[in-house]
Amino acid sequence: MLSVAEIMTREPYTLGPDNSLAEARQLMAEHHIRHIPVVSGEDSLIGLVSHRDLLAAADSTVLGEQRGATATENYVAISSVMTSPVQTVDEQAGLRGTAMHLQKNKLGCLPVVREGRLVGIITDSDFVAIAISLMEQLEASEPDEFDFD
């Protein structure tokens, strides 16, 4: 059985609860990511902020009268928009069950924990990469022509 540990991203980018929305937006843009685990000083997972959370904050009263204004984002902590508590997965969990959990609950990612500490993240994109790899393997093993005797 393949486990989450085999495909997860180890040491994901993280922020603290007092980091700003602007910092989260910048980190996402720089590294082409859509989810950032929010951790305490000792790497304990306390929340998760997604690109969708940032978009929702820009359209809400969180930013006040200056909706979408980058200047205001500099002063709003991500703790005000993060999801908490967060659904997580153990690094030894099976990939099939984890994929089914993501799909059933319409989640884009699951932070991976070991004894309450963040050790990685697994995303829907990781499963798309597996699907592509499997399709390529299937196509490579198919004969070019049908052989009928």
DSSP file (Angstrom, degrees, kcal/mol; ACC not computed):
  #  RESIDUE AA STRUCTURE BP1 BP2  ACC     N-H-->O    O-->H-N    N-H-->O    O-->H-N    TCO  KAPPA ALPHA  PHI   PSI    X-CA   Y-CA   Z-CA
    1    1 A M              0   0    0      0, 0.0     2,-0.2     0, 0.0     0, 0.0   0.000 360.0 360.0 360.0 129.0    0.0    0.0    0.0
    2    2 A L        -     0   0    0      2,-0.0    93,-2.0     3,-0.0    94,-0.3  -0.567 360.0-148.6 -76.1 141.2    1.3    3.4   -1.0
    3    3 A S  B >   -A   94   0A   0     -2,-0.2     3,-1.4    91,-0.2     4,-0.5  -0.706  25.6-111.3-111.8 163.6    1.3    5.9    1.9
    4    4 A V  G >> S+     0   0    0     89,-2.3     4,-2.1    86,-0.3     3,-1.5   0.859 113.8  66.4 -55.6 -39.1    0.9    9.7    2.1
    5    5 A A  G 34 S+     0   0    0     86,-2.4    -1,-0.3     1,-0.3    87,-0.1   0.772  92.5  62.6 -57.2 -27.0    4.6   10.0    3.1
    6    6 A E  G <4 S+     0   0    0     -3,-1.4    -1,-0.3    85,-0.2    -2,-0.2   0.738 119.8  18.5 -74.7 -22.6    5.6    8.8   -0.4
    7    7 A I  T <4 S+     0   0    0     -3,-1.5    -2,-0.2    -4,-0.5    -1,-0.2   0.505  94.2 113.5-125.7  -6.6    4.1   11.7   -2.3
    8    8 A M  S  < S-     0   0    0     -4,-2.1     2,-0.7    83,-0.1   114,-0.2  -0.198  72.3-109.4 -65.0 158.3    3.6   14.5    0.1
    9    9 A T  E     -B  121   0B   0    112,-2.9   112,-1.5     0, 0.0     2,-0.2  -0.823  36.9-141.7 -86.3 119.2    5.5   17.7   -0.1
   10   10 A R  E    S+B  120   0B   0     -2,-0.7   110,-0.2     1,-0.2   109,-0.1  -0.539  74.6  10.4 -82.7 149.5    7.9   17.8    2.9
   11   11 A E  S    S-     0   0    0    108,-1.1    -1,-0.2    -2,-0.2   109,-0.1   0.940  85.8-160.7  49.4  61.0    8.6   21.0    4.8
   12   12 A P        -     0   0    0      0, 0.0     2,-0.1     0, 0.0    -1,-0.1  -0.232  29.3 -87.4 -67.2 160.0    5.9   23.0    3.1
   13   13 A Y        -     0   0    0     22,-0.1     2,-0.3    18,-0.1    -2,-0.0  -0.469  57.1-176.3 -63.9 137.6    6.0   26.8    3.2
   14   14 A T        -     0   0    0     22,-0.2     2,-0.3    -2,-0.1    24,-0.2  -0.894  17.5-161.6-134.8 163.7    4.3   28.0    6.4
   15   15 A L  B     -f   38   0C   0     22,-1.7    24,-2.4    -2,-0.3     9,-0.0  -0.915  23.1-114.9-136.2 165.4    3.3   31.3    8.1
   16   16 A G    >   -     0   0    0     -2,-0.3     3,-1.6    22,-0.2    62,-0.3  -0.587  35.2-103.7 -96.1 165.8    2.4   32.3   11.6
   17   17 A P  T 3  S+     0   0    0      0, 0.0    62,-1.7     0, 0.0    63,-0.2   0.729 119.0  54.7 -63.5 -22.4   -1.0   33.5   12.7
   18   18 A D  T 3  S+     0   0    0     59,-0.2     2,-0.0    60,-0.2     0, 0.0   0.518  80.7 109.9 -91.8  -5.3    0.2   37.1   12.9
   19   19 A N  S <  S-     0   0    0     -3,-1.6    59,-2.9     1,-0.1    60,-0.3  -0.351  72.8-110.7 -64.3 154.9    1.5   37.2    9.3
   20   20 A S  B  >  -I   77   0D   0     57,-0.3     4,-2.0    58,-0.1    57,-0.2  -0.382  13.7-114.1 -89.7 164.0   -0.5   39.4    7.0
   21   21 A L  H  > S+     0   0    0     55,-2.0     4,-2.7    52,-0.9     5,-0.2   0.878 119.1  56.6 -58.9 -38.4   -2.8   38.6    4.1
   22   22 A A  H  > S+     0   0    0     51,-1.4     4,-2.4    54,-0.2    -1,-0.2   0.895 105.9  49.6 -62.5 -40.0   -0.4   40.5    1.9
   23   23 A E  H  > S+     0   0    0     50,-0.3     4,-2.4     2,-0.2    -1,-0.2   0.895 111.6  48.7 -65.9 -39.4    2.4   38.2    3.1
   24   24 A A  H  X S+     0   0    0     -4,-2.0     4,-2.3     2,-0.2    -2,-0.2   0.928 111.8  49.0 -64.9 -44.7    0.3   35.1    2.4
   25   25 A R  H  X S+     0   0    0     -4,-2.7     4,-2.2     1,-0.2    -2,-0.2   0.908 112.6  48.4 -60.5 -42.8   -0.6   36.4   -1.1
   26   26 A Q  H  X S+     0   0    0     -4,-2.4     4,-2.8     2,-0.2     5,-0.2   0.918 110.7  50.0 -65.3 -44.3    3.0   37.1   -1.9
   27   27 A L  H  X S+     0   0    0     -4,-2.4     4,-1.8     1,-0.2    -2,-0.2   0.905 111.7  49.0 -61.7 -42.1    4.2   33.6   -0.7
   28   28 A M  H  X>S+     0   0    0     -4,-2.3     5,-1.6     1,-0.2     4,-0.9   0.922 113.7  45.8 -63.1 -44.2    1.5   32.0   -2.8
   29   29 A A  H  <5S+     0   0    0     -4,-2.2     3,-0.4     1,-0.2    -2,-0.2   0.918 112.7  49.7 -66.5 -44.1    2.4   34.0   -5.9
   30   30 A E  H  <5S+     0   0    0     -4,-2.8    -1,-0.2     1,-0.2    -2,-0.2   0.854 123.2  30.2 -63.6 -36.3    6.2   33.5   -5.5
   31   31 A H  H  <5S-     0   0    0     -4,-1.8    -1,-0.2    -5,-0.2    -2,-0.2   0.334 102.9-121.8-110.5   5.8    6.0   29.7   -5.1
   32   32 A H  T  <5 +     0   0    0     -4,-0.9     2,-0.3    -3,-0.4    -3,-0.2   0.929  64.1 139.2  53.4  52.0    2.9   28.9   -7.1
   33   33 A I      < -     0   0    0     -5,-1.6    -1,-0.2    -6,-0.2    -2,-0.1  -0.839  45.3-160.9-122.1 161.2    1.0   27.4   -4.2
   34   34 A R  S    S+     0   0    0     -2,-0.3    17,-2.4     1,-0.2     2,-0.4   0.441  73.5  52.7-119.7  -4.5   -2.6   27.6   -3.1
   35   35 A H  E     - G   0  50C   0     15,-0.2    15,-0.2    16,-0.1    -1,-0.2  -0.998  54.3-173.4-138.7 136.2   -2.5   26.5    0.5
   36   36 A I  E     - G   0  49C   0     13,-2.9    13,-2.5    -2,-0.4   -22,-0.2  -0.964  20.7-137.4-130.7 116.3   -0.3   27.6    3.4
   37   37 A P  E     - G   0  48C   0      0, 0.0   -22,-1.7     0, 0.0     2,-0.6  -0.463  17.5-139.4 -65.7 142.3   -0.4   25.8    6.8
   38   38 A V  E     -fG  15  47C   0      9,-2.9     8,-3.1   -24,-0.2     9,-1.5  -0.929  27.8-176.4-107.3 123.2   -0.4   28.2    9.7
   39   39 A V  E     - G   0  45C   0    -24,-2.4     6,-0.2    -2,-0.6     2,-0.1  -0.840  23.7-124.5-123.6 155.7    1.9   27.1   12.6
   40   40 A S    >   -     0   0    0      4,-2.4     3,-1.8    -2,-0.3     6,-0.0  -0.292  51.9 -82.6 -82.8 178.5    2.8   28.2   16.0
   41   41 A G  T 3  S+     0   0    0      1,-0.3    -1,-0.1     2,-0.1    -2,-0.0   0.750 130.4  50.3 -56.1 -27.8    6.4   28.9   17.0
   42   42 A E  T 3  S-     0   0    0      2,-0.1    -1,-0.3     0, 0.0     3,-0.1  -0.012 122.6 -99.6-104.7  30.3    7.0   25.2   17.7
   43   43 A D  S <  S+     0   0    0     -3,-1.8    75,-2.0     1,-0.2     2,-0.5   0.688  71.3 151.1  62.7  22.5    5.6   23.9   14.3
   44   44 A S  B     -C  117   0B   0     73,-0.2    -4,-2.4     1,-0.0     2,-0.3  -0.742  50.9-118.9 -82.1 129.1    2.2   23.0   15.8
   45   45 A L  E     +G   39   0C   0     71,-0.9    -6,-0.2    -2,-0.5    41,-0.1  -0.525  44.0 161.2 -70.5 124.9   -0.4   23.3   13.1
   46   46 A I  E     -     0   0C   0     -8,-3.1     2,-0.3    -2,-0.3    -7,-0.2   0.493  60.1 -20.0-121.7  -9.7   -3.1   25.8   14.2
   47   47 A G  E     -G   38   0C   0     -9,-1.5    -9,-2.9    37,-0.1     2,-0.3  -0.985  51.4-122.2-177.1-178.2   -4.8   26.6   10.9
   48   48 A L  E     -GH  37  83C   0     35,-1.4    35,-3.2    -2,-0.3     2,-0.5  -0.985  13.5-161.3-147.5 133.3   -4.7   26.7    7.1
   49   49 A V  E     -G   36   0C   0    -13,-2.5   -13,-2.9    -2,-0.3     2,-0.3  -0.972  13.8-168.1-118.2 133.8   -5.1   29.6    4.7
   50   50 A S  E  >  -G   35   0C   0     -2,-0.5     4,-1.8   -15,-0.2   -15,-0.2  -0.721  37.7-109.8-115.5 165.1   -6.0   29.0    1.1
   51   51 A H  H  > S+     0   0    0    -17,-2.4     4,-2.2    -2,-0.3     5,-0.2   0.885 121.9  56.7 -58.5 -38.1   -6.0   31.2   -2.0
   52   52 A R  H  > S+     0   0    0    -18,-0.3     4,-2.5     1,-0.2    -1,-0.2   0.872 102.3  54.9 -62.1 -37.6   -9.8   31.0   -1.8
   53   53 A D  H  > S+     0   0    0      2,-0.2     4,-2.3     1,-0.2    -1,-0.2   0.906 108.1  49.2 -61.6 -41.5   -9.7   32.4    1.7
   54   54 A L  H  X S+     0   0    0     -4,-1.8     4,-1.8     2,-0.2    -2,-0.2   0.903 111.4  48.6 -65.4 -41.1   -7.7   35.4    0.4
   55   55 A L  H  X S+     0   0    0     -4,-2.2     4,-1.2     1,-0.2    -2,-0.2   0.910 111.8  49.4 -64.8 -41.5  -10.1   36.0   -2.4
   56   56 A A  H  < S+     0   0    0     -4,-2.5     3,-0.3     1,-0.2     4,-0.3   0.893 109.1  52.6 -64.7 -39.2  -13.1   35.8    0.0
   57   57 A A  H >< S+     0   0    0     -4,-2.3     3,-1.1     1,-0.2     6,-0.7   0.879 105.7  54.3 -63.9 -37.2  -11.4   38.3    2.4
   58   58 A A  H 3< S+     0   0    0     -4,-1.8    -1,-0.2     1,-0.2    -2,-0.2   0.804 112.1  44.7 -66.3 -28.4  -10.9   40.7   -0.5
   59   59 A D  T 3< S+     0   0    0     -4,-1.2    -1,-0.2    -3,-0.3    -2,-0.2   0.365 109.5  70.1 -95.6   4.4  -14.6   40.5   -1.2
   60   60 A S  S X  S-     0   0    0     -3,-1.1     3,-0.7    -4,-0.3     8,-0.1  -0.439  96.3 -96.6-113.6-174.0  -15.7   40.8    2.5
   61   61 A T  G >  S+     0   0    0      1,-0.2     3,-1.5     2,-0.2     5,-0.1   0.466 100.2  93.9 -81.8  -1.5  -15.8   43.3    5.2
   62   62 A V  G 3  S+     0   0    0      1,-0.3    -1,-0.2    -5,-0.2    -4,-0.1   0.882  92.9  40.7 -57.1 -37.3  -12.5   41.9    6.6
   63   63 A L  G X  S-     0   0    0     -6,-0.7     3,-0.9    -3,-0.7    -1,-0.3   0.331 105.6-148.4 -94.4   7.0  -10.7   44.6    4.5
   64   64 A G  T <   -     0   0    0     -3,-1.5     3,-0.3     1,-0.2    -1,-0.3  -0.266  58.6 -17.8  67.3-146.8  -13.3   47.3    5.4
   65   65 A E  T 3  S+     0   0    0      1,-0.2     2,-1.2    -4,-0.1    -1,-0.2   0.749 127.7  68.1 -68.6 -26.3  -14.1   50.0    2.9
   66   66 A Q  S X  S-     0   0    0     -3,-0.9     3,-2.5    -5,-0.1    -1,-0.2  -0.403  79.3-166.7 -94.1  59.0  -11.0   49.6    0.8
   67   67 A R  T 3  S+     0   0    0     -2,-1.2    -9,-0.1    -3,-0.3    -8,-0.1  -0.174  71.2   3.7 -51.9 129.1  -12.0   46.2   -0.6
   68   68 A G  T 3  S+     0   0    0      1,-0.2     2,-0.4   -11,-0.2    -1,-0.3   0.472  89.9 151.2  76.2   1.8   -9.0   44.4   -2.2
   69   69 A A    <>  -     0   0    0     -3,-2.5     4,-1.7     1,-0.2     3,-0.3  -0.531  41.3-150.3 -73.8 124.8   -6.6   47.2   -1.2
   70   70 A T  H  > S+     0   0    0     -2,-0.4     4,-1.1     1,-0.2    -1,-0.2   0.857  95.2  61.2 -62.0 -36.4   -3.1   45.8   -0.8
   71   71 A A  H >4 S+     0   0    0      1,-0.2     3,-0.5     2,-0.2     4,-0.3   0.904 106.2  45.7 -58.5 -42.2   -2.3   48.5    1.8
   72   72 A T  H >> S+     0   0    0     -3,-0.3     3,-1.9     1,-0.2     4,-0.6   0.867 104.1  62.8 -69.0 -36.3   -5.1   47.2    4.1
   73   73 A E  H >< S+     0   0    0     -4,-1.7   -51,-1.4     1,-0.3   -52,-0.9   0.770  91.5  67.9 -59.9 -25.1   -3.9   43.6    3.5
   74   74 A N  T << S+     0   0    0     -4,-1.1    -1,-0.3    -3,-0.5    -2,-0.2   0.712 106.4  39.0 -66.9 -19.3   -0.6   44.6    5.2
   75   75 A Y  T <4 S+     0   0    0     -3,-1.9     2,-0.6    -4,-0.3    -1,-0.2   0.429  93.4  92.1-113.1  -1.8   -2.4   45.0    8.5
   76   76 A V  S << S-     0   0    0     -3,-0.6   -55,-2.0    -4,-0.6   -54,-0.2  -0.857  71.1-135.7 -99.4 122.2   -4.9   42.1    8.5
   77   77 A A  B >   -I   20   0D   0     -2,-0.6     3,-1.8   -57,-0.2   -57,-0.3  -0.455  12.5-128.6 -75.1 144.8   -3.6   38.9   10.2
   78   78 A I  G >> S+     0   0    0    -59,-2.9     4,-1.9   -62,-0.3     3,-1.7   0.725 103.4  76.7 -66.8 -18.9   -4.2   35.6    8.4
   79   79 A S  G 34 S+     0   0    0    -62,-1.7    -1,-0.3   -60,-0.3   -61,-0.1   0.755  86.9  62.2 -61.0 -21.3   -5.6   34.3   11.7
   80   80 A S  G <4 S+     0   0    0     -3,-1.8    -1,-0.3   -63,-0.2    -2,-0.2   0.644 118.0  24.4 -79.5 -13.6   -8.7   36.3   10.9
   81   81 A V  T <4 S+     0   0    0     -3,-1.7    -2,-0.2    -4,-0.2    -1,-0.2   0.488  95.2 112.0-125.7  -8.2   -9.4   34.3    7.7
   82   82 A M     <  -     0   0    0     -4,-1.9     2,-0.5   -33,-0.1   -33,-0.2  -0.245  69.8-112.0 -70.1 156.9   -7.7   31.0    8.3
   83   83 A T  B     -H   48   0C   0    -35,-3.2   -35,-1.4     0, 0.0    -1,-0.1  -0.767  39.8-153.2 -85.8 129.8   -9.6   27.7    8.7
   84   84 A S        +     0   0    0     -2,-0.5     2,-0.2   -37,-0.2   -37,-0.1  -0.933  69.4  32.3-156.8 133.4   -9.2   26.3   12.2
   85   85 A P  S    S-     0   0    0      0, 0.0     2,-0.4     0, 0.0    -1,-0.2   0.607  87.9-149.7 -70.4 166.3   -9.4   23.6   13.3
   86   86 A V        -     0   0    0     -2,-0.2     2,-0.3   -41,-0.1    24,-0.0  -0.865  12.8-122.3-112.0 138.2   -7.9   21.8   10.2
   87   87 A Q        -     0   0    0     -2,-0.4     2,-0.2    -3,-0.0     0, 0.0  -0.627  42.0-178.0 -72.4 136.2   -8.5   18.4    8.9
   88   88 A T        -     0   0    0     -2,-0.3     2,-0.3    22,-0.2    24,-0.2  -0.770  19.9-141.2-130.6 173.8   -5.2   16.5    8.8
   89   89 A V  E     -d  112   0B   0     22,-2.1    24,-2.1    -2,-0.2     2,-0.2  -0.991  21.5-117.4-137.9 146.9   -3.8   13.2    7.7
   90   90 A D  E >   -d  113   0B   0     -2,-0.3     3,-1.8    22,-0.2   -86,-0.3  -0.563  27.0-121.6 -79.2 146.9   -1.1   11.0    9.2
   91   91 A E  T 3  S+     0   0    0     22,-0.9   -86,-2.4     1,-0.3   -85,-0.2   0.712 111.4  55.5 -64.9 -19.8    1.9   10.3    7.0
   92   92 A Q  T 3  S+     0   0    0    -88,-0.2    -1,-0.3   -89,-0.1    -2,-0.0   0.437  81.4 118.6 -92.4   0.7    1.3    6.6    7.1
   93   93 A A  S <  S-     0   0    0     -3,-1.8   -89,-2.3     1,-0.1   -88,-0.2  -0.286  73.0-100.9 -64.4 152.5   -2.2    6.8    5.8
   94   94 A G  B  >  -A    3   0A   0    -91,-0.2     4,-1.7     1,-0.1   -91,-0.2  -0.429  19.5-131.2 -74.8 149.3   -3.0    5.1    2.6
   95   95 A L  H  > S+     0   0    0    -93,-2.0     4,-2.9     2,-0.2     5,-0.2   0.890 103.7  54.6 -68.5 -40.3   -3.2    7.1   -0.6
   96   96 A R  H  > S+     0   0    0    -94,-0.3     4,-2.3     1,-0.2    -1,-0.2   0.943 111.5  43.6 -60.8 -48.9   -6.6    5.7   -1.8
   97   97 A G  H  > S+     0   0    0      1,-0.2     4,-2.1     2,-0.2    -1,-0.2   0.874 114.2  51.0 -63.9 -37.7   -8.3    6.6    1.4
   98   98 A T  H  X S+     0   0    0     -4,-1.7     4,-2.4     2,-0.2    -2,-0.2   0.918 110.3  48.8 -66.3 -43.5   -6.7   10.0    1.5
   99   99 A A  H  X S+     0   0    0     -4,-2.9     4,-2.4     1,-0.2    -2,-0.2   0.908 111.4  50.0 -62.3 -41.9   -7.8   10.7   -2.1
  100  100 A M  H  X S+     0   0    0     -4,-2.3     4,-3.0    -5,-0.2     5,-0.2   0.890 109.7  51.4 -64.1 -38.6  -11.4    9.6   -1.3
  101  101 A H  H  X S+     0   0    0     -4,-2.1     4,-2.2     2,-0.2    -2,-0.2   0.922 110.2  49.0 -64.4 -44.6  -11.4   11.9    1.8
  102  102 A L  H  X>S+     0   0    0     -4,-2.4     5,-2.4     1,-0.2     4,-0.5   0.939 116.1  43.4 -58.7 -47.3  -10.3   14.9   -0.3
  103  103 A Q  H ><5S+     0   0    0     -4,-2.4     3,-0.9     3,-0.2    -2,-0.2   0.935 113.8  48.9 -66.6 -47.3  -12.9   14.2   -2.9
  104  104 A K  H 3<5S+     0   0    0     -4,-3.0    -1,-0.2     1,-0.2    -2,-0.2   0.876 120.1  37.4 -60.8 -39.0  -15.8   13.4   -0.5
  105  105 A N  H 3<5S-     0   0    0     -4,-2.2    -1,-0.2    -5,-0.2    -2,-0.2   0.369 106.7-123.6 -97.5   4.4  -15.1   16.6    1.5
  106  106 A K  T <<5 +     0   0    0     -3,-0.9     2,-0.3    -4,-0.5    -3,-0.2   0.912  54.4 160.1  53.6  48.3  -14.2   18.8   -1.4
  107  107 A L      < -     0   0    0     -5,-2.4    -1,-0.2    -6,-0.2     3,-0.1  -0.764  40.2-154.9-101.1 146.2  -10.8   19.6    0.1
  108  108 A G  S    S-     0   0    0     -2,-0.3    16,-2.4     1,-0.2    17,-0.3   0.651  75.9  -4.1 -90.9 -18.0   -7.9   21.0   -1.9
  109  109 A C  E     - E   0 123B   0     14,-0.3    14,-0.2    15,-0.1    -1,-0.2  -0.986  52.2-143.0-162.4 167.1   -5.3   19.7    0.6
  110  110 A L  E     - E   0 122B   0     12,-2.5    12,-2.1    -2,-0.3   -22,-0.2  -0.957  25.0-130.3-137.6 121.8   -4.6   18.0    3.9
  111  111 A P  E     - E   0 121B   0      0, 0.0   -22,-2.1     0, 0.0     2,-0.5  -0.461  25.7-131.9 -63.8 144.6   -1.7   19.0    6.1
  112  112 A V  E     -dE  89 120B   0      8,-2.9     7,-3.0   -24,-0.2     8,-1.4  -0.882  27.9-171.2-104.8 128.3    0.3   15.9    7.1
  113  113 A V  E     -dE  90 118B   0    -24,-2.1   -22,-0.9    -2,-0.5     2,-0.4  -0.874  21.0-166.1-123.9 152.7    1.2   15.6   10.8
  114  114 A R  E >  S- E   0 117B   0      3,-2.5     3,-1.9    -2,-0.3   -24,-0.0  -0.964  85.4 -19.2-134.0 117.0    3.3   13.4   13.0
  115  115 A E  T 3  S-     0   0    0     -2,-0.4     3,-0.1     1,-0.3    -1,-0.0   0.875 129.0 -51.3  51.2  42.8    2.6   13.6   16.7
  116  116 A G  T 3  S+     0   0    0      1,-0.2   -71,-0.9   -72,-0.0     2,-0.4   0.397 115.4 114.5  81.4  -3.0    0.8   16.9   16.3
  117  117 A R  E <  S-CE  44 114B   0     -3,-1.9    -3,-2.5   -73,-0.2     2,-0.3  -0.830  72.1-113.6-104.2 139.0    3.7   18.5   14.3
  118  118 A L  E     + E   0 113B   0    -75,-2.0    -5,-0.2    -2,-0.4     3,-0.1  -0.536  42.1 161.2 -69.1 126.0    3.4   19.5   10.7
  119  119 A V  E     -     0   0B   0     -7,-3.0  -108,-1.1     1,-0.3     2,-0.3   0.468  61.0 -30.1-122.6  -9.7    5.7   17.3    8.5
  120  120 A G  E     -BE  10 112B   0     -8,-1.4    -8,-2.9  -110,-0.2    -1,-0.3  -0.983  51.9-114.3 179.6-173.6    4.2   17.9    5.0
  121  121 A I  E     -BE   9 111B   0   -112,-1.5  -112,-2.9    -2,-0.3     2,-0.4  -0.988  12.9-158.5-147.8 142.9    1.2   18.6    2.9
  122  122 A I  E     - E   0 110B   0    -12,-2.1   -12,-2.5    -2,-0.3     2,-0.2  -0.991  18.6-171.3-124.0 132.8   -0.6   16.6    0.3
  123  123 A T  E >>  - E   0 109B   0     -2,-0.4     4,-1.1   -14,-0.2     3,-0.8  -0.733  40.7-107.2-122.0 166.8   -2.8   18.3   -2.3
  124  124 A D  H 3> S+     0   0    0    -16,-2.4     4,-1.7    -2,-0.2     3,-0.2   0.824 119.2  62.4 -60.1 -30.5   -5.3   17.5   -5.0
  125  125 A S  H 3> S+     0   0    0    -17,-0.3     4,-2.1     1,-0.2    -1,-0.2   0.832  96.2  58.4 -64.8 -32.2   -2.5   18.4   -7.5
  126  126 A D  H <> S+     0   0    0     -3,-0.8     4,-1.6     1,-0.2    -1,-0.2   0.891 107.4  47.0 -62.9 -38.6   -0.4   15.5   -6.1
  127  127 A F  H  X S+     0   0    0     -4,-1.1     4,-2.3     2,-0.2    -2,-0.2   0.833 108.3  54.4 -73.9 -32.2   -3.1   13.1   -7.0
  128  128 A V  H  X S+     0   0    0     -4,-1.7     4,-2.5     2,-0.2    -2,-0.2   0.910 106.7  52.7 -64.2 -40.8   -3.5   14.6  -10.5
  129  129 A A  H  X S+     0   0    0     -4,-2.1     4,-2.2     1,-0.2    -2,-0.2   0.891 109.2  49.2 -61.4 -39.9    0.2   14.0  -11.0
  130  130 A I  H  X S+     0   0    0     -4,-1.6     4,-2.6     2,-0.2    -1,-0.2   0.924 110.1  51.1 -64.4 -44.1   -0.2   10.3  -10.0
  131  131 A A  H  X S+     0   0    0     -4,-2.3     4,-2.4     1,-0.2    -2,-0.2   0.912 110.2  49.1 -60.7 -43.1   -3.1   10.0  -12.4
  132  132 A I  H  X S+     0   0    0     -4,-2.5     4,-2.4     2,-0.2    -1,-0.2   0.927 111.3  49.8 -62.1 -44.9   -1.1   11.4  -15.2
  133  133 A S  H  X S+     0   0    0     -4,-2.2     4,-2.1     1,-0.2    -2,-0.2   0.909 111.4  48.5 -60.9 -43.3    1.8    9.0  -14.4
  134  134 A L  H  X S+     0   0    0     -4,-2.6     4,-2.4     2,-0.2    -1,-0.2   0.896 110.7  50.7 -64.9 -40.3   -0.5    6.0  -14.4
  135  135 A M  H  X S+     0   0    0     -4,-2.4     4,-2.6     2,-0.2    -2,-0.2   0.905 109.6  50.7 -63.9 -40.7   -2.1    7.0  -17.7
  136  136 A E  H  X S+     0   0    0     -4,-2.4     4,-2.1     2,-0.2    -2,-0.2   0.898 110.4  49.7 -63.4 -40.1    1.3    7.4  -19.3
  137  137 A Q  H  X S+     0   0    0     -4,-2.1     4,-1.4     2,-0.2    -2,-0.2   0.905 111.8  48.5 -64.6 -41.5    2.3    3.9  -18.0
  138  138 A L  H  X S+     0   0    0     -4,-2.4     4,-0.9     1,-0.2     3,-0.2   0.923 111.9  48.5 -64.2 -44.4   -1.0    2.4  -19.4
  139  139 A E  H  < S+     0   0    0     -4,-2.6     3,-0.5     1,-0.2    -1,-0.2   0.872 109.9  52.6 -64.4 -36.6   -0.4    4.1  -22.8
  140  140 A A  H  < S+     0   0    0     -4,-2.1    -1,-0.2     1,-0.2    -2,-0.2   0.797 109.8  49.0 -69.2 -28.2    3.2    2.8  -22.9
  141  141 A S  H  < S+     0   0    0     -4,-1.4    -1,-0.2    -3,-0.2    -2,-0.2   0.587  90.5  97.3 -89.1 -10.2    2.1   -0.7  -22.2
  142  142 A E  S  < S-     0   0    0     -4,-0.9     2,-0.1    -3,-0.5    -3,-0.0  -0.572  81.7-112.5 -78.4 140.3   -0.7   -0.7  -24.9
  143  143 A P        -     0   0    0      0, 0.0    -1,-0.1     0, 0.0    -2,-0.1  -0.393  17.6-128.0 -68.2 150.4    0.2   -2.3  -28.3
  144  144 A D  S    S+     0   0    0      1,-0.1     2,-0.3    -2,-0.1    -2,-0.0   0.854  92.2  23.1 -67.6 -34.8    0.4    0.1  -31.2
  145  145 A E  S    S-     0   0    0      0, 0.0     2,-0.5     0, 0.0    -1,-0.1  -0.911  89.7-103.4-129.1 157.8   -2.0   -2.1  -33.2
  146  146 A F        -     0   0    0     -2,-0.3     2,-0.7    -3,-0.0    -2,-0.0  -0.683  31.3-149.4 -79.7 128.8   -4.5   -4.6  -32.4
  147  147 A D        +     0   0    0     -2,-0.5     2,-0.5     2,-0.0    -1,-0.0  -0.895  20.4 174.9-101.4 114.1   -3.3   -8.2  -33.0
  148  148 A F              0   0    0     -2,-0.7    -2,-0.0     1,-0.1     0, 0.0  -0.971 360.0 360.0-116.9 132.7   -6.0  -10.6  -33.9
  149  149 A D              0   0    0     -2,-0.5    -1,-0.1     0, 0.0    -2,-0.0   0.437 360.0 360.0 -93.8 360.0   -5.2  -14.1  -34.9
